[in-house]
Amino acid sequence: MNQLFLKDLADKTRRGLRGRVELGRSGGGNSYGYDVVRRLGPDGQPVTGERMINAAEAEIIRQVLHNFTEGHSPKAIARRLNTEGVPGPRGKLWRDTANRGHRVRGTGLLNNELYFGRLVWNRLRYIKDPETGRRVSRLNDPSKWIIAEVPELRIVGDELWEAVKQRQGEIEAEPRVKAIKETKFWEKRRKKHLLTGLAFCGTCGGPLATVGRDYLACSAARKLGTCSHKQSIRRNVLEDAVLDLLRQRLMQPDAVATFTKSFSEAANAEAGTAEVARTRLQSERDKAARKLNGFYDAISEGIRTPGLQARLEELEAQIADLEAKLSEPAPSPVRLHPNLSELYRSKVSDLAQALSDPSIRTGALEIIRSLIERVSDQHERDGVQIELEGALAAMIGLAQNDKSHLAAACSRLCLLKLVAGAGFGLCRTSSKLTS
């Protein structure tokens, strides 16, 4: 019944949205270049789906389309807008994808037919990828598209729009573009690397993106032009340096000994505090039980008062709550192996070797990735400085076979990262463990 209800509700909602689109109103969401109109109808109810042109944003749209027809690339246009301080859609920085979009799917400033006075709805549908849980879009059959003419929302004239479409056609007809499309690279799942989503620029803090086939570089510098750190680094060089830092620089014996002492003291202090709290709860429970027994004795002697029943129920509820708290198991004692650093290094070395075995690479890769919080690289005049932040709880869990209560204790008692640095061609290195 629940599934039938949801399906019926979805059909009714879709039918209502379709009616709004056929009237030239929005079927959901808003495009850059327009403002939502908020007003009441004759019946006093809010009128939904109406839009009006935002003059300032409309001028930006015309500039983008003019620049594109003059031969400027979407990336160059985005960089110019960021340099001039023009706020992008949703107030963020401009990216080339915001301009380029997808021609077939009608996304991006260069493909939004609403700027041409045509409202297209139901072009895409959205489903959830069962493997990643992310929402992905799929193109509907053109026969299912709902198209309405809205000349009052037109921003771009016929001549400019046709010039944009002509240049897009010329680009798609280039042999280089045709060769790229024939590979259908978008249908291939990208291989997950050791530092996917974990590597960042040491200058601006932006993520490192794939450049070419085997290099990583700051995406803000390459795409947005907002960072001066334009040098790239070979992926395998960075990965080897990170593995070396995980093995050699983090979990140094002296640092681990200092940490173990501090951690044990903090764990003992917390355990003492927990024991004091438990003793206080037991005392409160005993006191409430004595009071309750006194009331029972009074009732057995024939004493009856209007508030006696309410007081009895209050004490019984208080005792039940205290007994529930006392029944919770006390935290397990946390014991760190005396040879923690050597155990950790041995297991990281085994995992690094496992990366070369395709049959167990995925599992080893995920374990090593769990040890890394963040990697940043900084190119300097005489070399490259790499800094690695390690996840302390995961490292100790790996060395001690990942006891769940140990990880929980680490999360309460210490900063969950270690930092180590290494330089290529630099004499400066650093390694520290904080607790």
Disulfide bonds with the S-S distance in Angstrom:
none
